[in-house]
């Protein structure tokens, strides 16, 4: 057996173990129902199973942000201006954010914005560096956790996701003290989990996650992205089943 084949088999065993662990944890914690987003189809899928209901609200209204480290650095207006500049002109935003970070090096929002700006410019190594820095310095900040997990996912390090999320695959489990999450928080987290489910073979869980995201904001960029991932995965599974049937038919002839 070649070294490459041995490595492939080790990776396959690792992924199978991760799938078993994920299913075990999902069975342990149960399914989650979001306030106002339950559906007859969801009830049909969960019929006959023990379901742990973790209700919380999703809002588009502004929520208090971890801005304490920005007090005295940015007024609310400047805060909004820099936020929009990060998306509209990331190259111009980067030096402004870096200047602020010299005065507040651990500010989670600033680190998040800087990572976003570099991501839009395709600076992958810098994005990885900032994701790690923000997660290490602000492990309780949701977007720091999501960004770090997303970078691990993009590198194929699936076994890192349960560690980063403490095996808690729902916002309410991660933040039990909270009862309201912003729509951007939910969509970012759901997108991460949806892709993770696809990569670990949990196609139905991925489809249910996408279904909820589409009810909240079907046109959001992360919803569209997960839709592409789920649909591609579904088509690939169909192709594999058809190919397997053809192979079994040839063997039977």
Secondary structure, DSSP 8 states (H G I E B T S, - for coil): --HHHHHHHHHHHHHHHHHHHHHHHHHHH-----TT---HHHHHHHTTS-------EEESS----S-GGGTTT--HHHHHHHHHHHHH-HHHHHHHHHHHHHH-TT-HHHHHHHHHHHHHTT-HHHHHHHHHHHHHH-TT-HHHHHHHHHHHHHTT-THHHHHHTTT--SHHHH-TT-SEEEHHHHHHHHHHHHHHHHHTT-HHHHHHHHHHHHHHHTTSHHHHHHHHHHHHHHHHHHHHHHHHHHHHHHHH-
